[in-house]
Amino acid sequence: MQIWVDADACPNVIKEVLFKAAVRCEVGLTLVANISLSVPSSPLIKTLQVSSGFNEADNEIARLVEPGDLVVTADIPLADAIVEKGAVGLNPRGELYTEENVKGLLRMRNLMEELRSGGVATGGPPPLGPKEKQEFTNQLDRFLTRSLRKNS
């Protein structure tokens, strides 16, 4: 099991949670971005820099992910792609992307994109706060506990 992070837009507070969890649970963590990233020195934590083209990080994660892996992303099309490959997605706000919900979330995202392109101001999500960080941490802990129990 591997944790992949769509790191271009992942909040630093979430990255810190992931660094600690990877070391504590001895799970590989790879941050994928089109910029150079600074990460703690650990054989478990790696970065993968991709070219700066549109969706390059997403495409690389979708290519490398394997069934049972976890992908941290707010990108719903990426979440859809990785769920189809048997992985699980986790939004930085703590929402899991699963076979049961990702298609509906993708339809809603596409609808909102159509509204925005038509001139309707839809606004973005509120800033990430302590409640969202806690929800993310709880979901991550539950996922890691289940996954590590299965693999032992």
Stockholm file with secondary structure:
# STOCKHOLM 1.0

chainA/1-152         MQIWVDADACPNVIKEVLFKAAVRCEVGLTLVANISLSVPSSPLIKTLQVSSGFNEADNEIARLVEPGDLVVTADIPLADAIVEKGAVGLNPRGELYTEENVKGLLRMRNLMEELRSGGVATGGPPPLGPKEKQEFTNQLDRFLTRSLRKNS
#=GR chainA/1-152 SS CEEEEETTSCCHHHHHHHHHHHHHHTCEEEEEESSCCCCCSCTTEEEEECCSSTTHHHHHHHHHCCTTCEEECSCHHHHHHHHHTTCEEECTTSCEECTTTHHHHHHHHHHHHHHHHTTCCCCCCCCCCHHHHHHHHHHHHHHHHHHHHHHC
#=GC SS_cons         CEEEEETTSCCHHHHHHHHHHHHHHTCEEEEEESSCCCCCSCTTEEEEECCSSTTHHHHHHHHHCCTTCEEECSCHHHHHHHHHTTCEEECTTSCEECTTTHHHHHHHHHHHHHHHHTTCCCCCCCCCCHHHHHHHHHHHHHHHHHHHHHHC
//
